[in-house]
Amino acid sequence: MPIYAYKCSNCGYTKDALQKMSDDPLTHCPHCGKETLVKQLSAPGFELKGKGWYATDFKGGSSAALPASHANENKSSESK
């Protein structure tokens, strides 16, 4: 379930809420009691790190995902 950020346009109160995507947006501000809570636009909370699945799993060729130093080691061990 995603976490949504809300901010009251009346008093400035902020709140994060864990909600289903199908849930109705929150509108009631627990701080001032008015119906002025609005959903904020925020950045996604994930980060892609590493070489990635494309380079390691689908790029093609057996040495494509290996660094040049490892590829050279493999060639020298195959020739023995």
C-alpha positions in Angstrom: 0.0 0.0 0.0 1.3 3.4 -0.9 2.0 6.2 1.6 0.3 9.5 0.7 1.2 12.9 2.0 -1.6 15.3 3.1 -1.5 19.0 4.0 -4.2 21.2 5.5 -4.7 24.3 3.4 -6.2 26.1 6.4 -3.6 25.5 9.2 -0.7 23.9 7.4 -0.8 20.6 9.3 0.9 17.8 7.5 0.2 14.1 7.7 1.4 10.9 6.0 -1.2 8.1 5.6 -0.9 4.5 4.5 -3.9 3.9 2.2 -5.1 1.6 -0.5 -5.1 3.2 -4.0 -8.9 2.6 -4.1 -9.5 4.5 -0.7 -11.1 7.9 -0.8 -8.7 10.8 -0.1 -8.7 12.2 3.4 -10.3 15.6 3.8 -10.8 16.1 7.6 -7.9 17.9 9.3 -7.4 16.4 12.8 -5.6 19.6 13.9 -8.1 22.3 13.1 -11.2 20.2 12.4 -12.0 21.6 9.0 -12.5 19.8 5.7 -9.4 21.3 4.1 -6.9 18.4 4.0 -5.6 17.9 0.5 -3.3 15.2 -1.0 0.2 16.4 -1.9 2.3 15.4 -4.9 5.5 13.7 -3.7 8.4 11.8 -5.2 8.3 8.0 -5.2 10.0 6.2 -2.3 12.3 3.8 -4.1 15.7 3.8 -5.7 17.2 1.6 -8.3 20.8 0.5 -7.5 23.4 -1.8 -9.0 23.9 -3.0 -12.6 20.3 -3.8 -13.1 18.4 -6.9 -14.3 18.8 -6.0 -18.0 22.6 -6.0 -17.9 22.8 -9.1 -15.8 19.9 -11.2 -17.2 18.8 -10.2 -20.6 21.5 -8.2 -22.4 22.8 -11.3 -24.2 26.3 -12.9 -24.5 27.9 -14.6 -21.5 30.5 -12.0 -20.8 28.3 -8.9 -21.3 27.6 -8.6 -17.5 31.2 -9.3 -16.5 33.8 -6.6 -16.1 36.7 -6.6 -18.6 39.1 -8.0 -16.0 36.9 -11.0 -15.3 36.3 -11.6 -19.0 40.0 -11.8 -19.6 40.5 -14.2 -16.7 37.8 -16.5 -18.2 39.5 -16.5 -21.6 42.9 -17.4 -20.2 41.4 -20.2 -18.1 39.6 -21.6 -21.1 42.7 -21.7 -23.2 44.6 -23.9 -20.7 
